[in-house]
């Protein structure tokens, strides 16, 4: 089942927050294996959600644009247009 654009964006935001928080912790505890595993798990979840978003709704960042296609990054709605 494909998640809606809003569901995927919410998931990406939540998982990204967890990754950022964990990254801050790992800055001071770089050998904490449990934290490293937590980070890897959430990194995998984020990558999967980002891929699902790209496959269903197009590029989510300028780095996701396929150079073989037309420059599609600008054809998506902008955040201030109320879609994000």
Phi and psi in degrees as a GROMACS rama.xvg file:
@    title "Ramachandran Plot"
@    xaxis  label "Phi"
@    yaxis  label "Psi"
@TYPE xy
-82.829  131.783  UNK-2
-80.1009  152.947  UNK-3
-68.4184  164.146  UNK-4
-56.2202  -44.2976  UNK-5
-64.2741  -41.6502  UNK-6
-63.0807  -42.9778  UNK-7
-66.4357  -42.9493  UNK-8
-62.5353  -39.9088  UNK-9
-63.4175  -45.0476  UNK-10
-60.8448  -47.102  UNK-11
-60.7376  -42.8508  UNK-12
-63.4778  -44.811  UNK-13
-65.8753  -45.6159  UNK-14
-68.1205  -37.7444  UNK-15
-63.1078  -39.0658  UNK-16
-61.4729  -45.4386  UNK-17
-61.2903  -40.754  UNK-18
-64.2898  -44.1911  UNK-19
-61.8147  -43.3623  UNK-20
-63.5495  -44.047  UNK-21
-65.9491  -38.2898  UNK-22
-60.0989  -40.6144  UNK-23
-63.1921  -42.3254  UNK-24
-63.2186  -43.2403  UNK-25
-67.5491  -21.7714  UNK-26
-59.8916  -33.3011  UNK-27
-106.055  -10.0507  UNK-28
-134.577  61.8678  UNK-29
-66.8159  -15.6462  UNK-30
-105.222  10.8087  UNK-31
-75.9371  102.1  UNK-32
-62.7348  -37.2213  UNK-33
-64.5305  -41.4744  UNK-34
-67.774  -37.6658  UNK-35
-64.3788  -40.3235  UNK-36
-65.7757  -41.9379  UNK-37
-57.8922  -46.4618  UNK-38
-60.7324  -48.0033  UNK-39
-60.4758  -40.1638  UNK-40
-62.9541  -47.8251  UNK-41
-71.9208  -29.4835  UNK-42
-64.1244  -41.3466  UNK-43
-63.3031  -44.7605  UNK-44
-60.1766  -42.8558  UNK-45
-65.3678  -44.6019  UNK-46
-61.1945  -39.8705  UNK-47
-66.0752  -42.8256  UNK-48
-66.1619  -39.8747  UNK-49
-63.4427  -42.5984  UNK-50
-64.2874  -44.1393  UNK-51
-60.1826  -42.5403  UNK-52
-62.3517  -48.3578  UNK-53
-59.0488  -44.2576  UNK-54
-65.3532  -35.1341  UNK-55
-93.007  -36.6671  UNK-56
-125.321  -1.081  UNK-57
99.4268  -173.338  UNK-58
-62.8159  140.27  UNK-59
-102.838  -14.5021  UNK-60
-143.98  164.818  UNK-61
-63.1771  -22.3497  UNK-62
-78.1219  -9.28458  UNK-63
-91.637  -2.22269  UNK-64
-71.8231  133.665  UNK-65
-82.344  117.983  UNK-66
-64.3217  -19.1446  UNK-67
-77.3196  -20.2352  UNK-68
-97.1595  177.891  UNK-69
-65.3949  153.375  UNK-70
-67.5851  90.4579  UNK-71
-85.3645  -9.15273  UNK-72
-56.0538  -40.0918  UNK-73
-81.2066  -7.97934  UNK-74
-86.3087  -12.2665  UNK-75
-80.3738  154.91  UNK-76
-62.3035  144.979  UNK-77
-87.9856  155.499  UNK-78
-53.7845  -37.8274  UNK-79
-75.4355  -4.11779  UNK-80
-87.443  4.9224  UNK-81
84.7588  12.0417  UNK-82
-94.4984  -35.2533  UNK-83
